[in-house]
Amino acid sequence: MSQSRTASSAATDTEEKYKQVMLTNAQLDNDKQKLMYEVDLLKDSLADTEEHTVQLEHLLTVTSRVWHTGIGFVID
């Protein structure tokens, strides 16, 4: 009887540990998905910022040319 109870107890412990591992795995997967979404948002924000930077660099170049050549006001 003692071995039966020990085996049953070990099986119950193992099952409980398995459930905990599965729960932890699900939580980690959810965290991973949230972080991947945040990374995608940051990538989009970076792309927008880079595009805006290119536009500003172009405006700076045009404005600089206008001031250096003394043309005056130019609408691009």
C-alpha positions as CSV (number, residue, x, y, z in Angstrom):
1,M,0.0,0.0,0.0
2,S,2.8,2.4,0.8
3,Q,4.3,2.2,-2.6
4,S,0.9,2.7,-4.2
5,R,0.4,5.9,-2.1
6,T,3.9,7.1,-2.9
7,A,3.4,6.5,-6.6
8,S,-0.1,8.2,-6.5
9,S,1.4,11.1,-4.6
10,A,4.3,11.4,-7.1
11,A,1.8,11.3,-10.0
12,T,-0.3,14.0,-8.4
13,D,2.8,16.2,-7.8
14,T,4.0,15.7,-11.3
15,E,0.6,16.6,-12.7
16,E,0.5,19.8,-10.6
17,K,4.0,20.7,-11.8
18,Y,2.9,20.1,-15.4
19,K,-0.1,22.4,-15.0
20,Q,2.1,25.1,-13.5
21,V,4.6,24.8,-16.3
22,M,1.8,25.0,-18.9
23,L,0.4,28.1,-17.2
24,T,3.8,29.7,-17.0
25,N,4.4,28.9,-20.7
26,A,1.0,30.5,-21.7
27,Q,1.9,33.6,-19.7
28,L,5.3,33.9,-21.3
29,D,3.7,33.4,-24.7
30,N,1.3,36.2,-24.0
31,D,4.2,38.5,-22.8
32,K,6.1,37.6,-26.0
33,Q,3.1,38.6,-28.2
34,K,2.7,41.9,-26.4
35,L,6.4,42.7,-26.8
36,M,6.4,41.8,-30.4
37,Y,3.4,44.1,-30.9
38,E,5.3,46.9,-29.1
39,V,8.3,46.3,-31.3
40,D,6.1,46.6,-34.4
41,L,4.7,49.9,-33.2
42,L,8.2,51.2,-32.5
43,K,9.4,50.1,-36.0
44,D,6.5,52.0,-37.5
45,S,7.3,55.0,-35.4
46,L,10.9,54.9,-36.4
47,A,10.0,54.6,-40.1
48,D,7.7,57.7,-39.7
49,T,10.5,59.6,-38.0
50,E,13.0,58.7,-40.6
51,E,10.6,59.9,-43.4
52,H,10.0,63.1,-41.5
53,T,13.7,63.6,-41.1
54,V,14.3,63.2,-44.9
55,Q,11.6,65.8,-45.5
56,L,13.2,68.2,-43.1
57,E,16.6,67.7,-44.6
58,H,15.2,68.5,-48.0
59,L,13.6,71.6,-46.6
60,L,16.8,72.6,-44.9
61,T,18.7,72.1,-48.2
62,V,16.3,74.2,-50.2
63,T,16.2,76.9,-47.5
64,S,20.0,77.0,-47.3
65,R,20.3,77.4,-51.0
66,V,17.8,80.2,-51.0
67,W,19.7,82.1,-48.3
68,H,23.1,81.4,-49.9
69,T,22.1,82.5,-53.4
70,G,20.1,85.5,-52.1
71,I,17.1,84.5,-54.2
72,G,14.6,85.3,-51.5
73,F,11.4,83.4,-50.8
74,V,10.9,80.2,-52.8
75,I,7.9,77.9,-52.4
76,D,8.9,74.3,-53.0
